[in-house]
Amino acid sequence: MFGLSALQLILILLLTELIALDSGGPQTQLISKPLVVGTMIGMVLGDTTQGMFIGATLQLMSMGVVGLGGASVPNYVITTIITTIVAIQSGQGYEIGLTIGLPVGMLYVNLDILHKILNGYVMRWSQKLANQKKFDQSLHVLYLHLVLMSLKFLLPVVIVLFAGQTVAQAIVDAMPAWLFNGMTVAGKILPVTGMAMLLNYMPVEKNFLYLCIGFVMYAYMGVGTLGVAIIGFGLAFKYYYDQTHNTAALSSSVGGLEDE
């Protein structure tokens, strides 16, 4: 099981369960993010830095990918869990972890479709009980949704964890060089693709100057990502402050004119 201790295994499964409940319950989205999950798995495995790096990279991959309505999309949180475990425990880096983690994230699509089909039966069962005025039973049946949600998240993780490092290593060893090199290149391209998809929905033309400032600071002035983010937050807050106060001042002046 990738050399995991019993405590590490329990903590990973508990985290996966919390993510499942968060996704299928109140949806606070406090932990259901690759960056947060990668960091927490890294802490459990004793390599927080690499976990944060993997989480941040997969966070970029997932930007712009949203399952709207009944659509099913790859789950990048599960991908983050598996990628981080394989990368840290095997000691072979992020690219190797991604070769295992990404297909597991794709497997989630099939499980999500099955979950939605089964949810239809659960809803009809609950509705039938409600029509019979068995309201307590009708409510209790709905909790099956959380059970199905938990299984949808836990099954891929459990299968990979209990398959062990030997199986994962056998898969990696069986990969031809061209496929491994392709996955390495894809691992570097996908974050850029995610960022490009995100920028496509943002008002870039309106705020192009700020984009240029951030690029110049990072590419030519040697300012790190955190520094650029802090400055970006300051500029965004200043813009928000100016806009709200200008609107308030304009409303006040217009109101004064009307009073006169």
Steps between C-alpha positions, in 0.01 A plus 500: 500500500772743391677453833227690686463455872161416649466858629582651160251268329225590747566874465491481118172306503349742753602795283346332195177443694490866611543607138213271397269640767602855411426436132165332563384694805521867594758563226702747703794412272746571778711192430377374162777675311814338355728758662359437849483123453854475361637701791316287758607169341856633485484578872376148574785350296766734639565705184277806517698691237455239227136448598436873467679508164295208363177648635574840347584343164179296492305804618611672181402195297150505646435869437223546248386137532160496671230232496194714428157343539522128440843511337772270635861617491829351629549549872825686555475467878524119477775546242684720750473239776638218286764712325634633830515155659674336204741791445612523863500131593671383180751784508476529120339841479186667380496362145493139619224582747294658225518186283305317773293786641357639177345172377343455846349848468361395162354184659296731722294603195356147468436478874330840494265388223416181694444707815253729322308202362473343847399836645196492272385176663562646847289806420213290365512277809491807726216653300297177521535497880403866519186431295416231756541764776802313642696821532765381746586202282501724193755729662720212615511352149652824372810436714587223255617781274785571741591132509516488121699824495749358749545181296552703183797675659637220715497215246764641259726602787464167684563297184823685426616501862442129553637408157827618643816651365597177323205524261557872444868440432415216259274739308775761484762246393270373224460849355700561182742794500287702255196475728698601808652795316155596372357496852789717617428755229126482569567560868667827409239605240179425692548771766549757224187370326302535821622856548417585137147363545459708814625818330247438222219566751665793676477867389860496377454780246363729769786422741778425251731753668495304826582180309801671344620629839485150651678343203783755502548467875525121482691458172742795513518633856538168681197546726367162619146371452404587857630856460306548176187360666530738797551801273210383283280480809603854596420635154165315495408638842598853393288466185203372702542779756512772233199359315279469809592844637459670162156341465405609851624855437310517171179377665539756777551787255205393288283474810609846607408649164156337517444645846582844374 
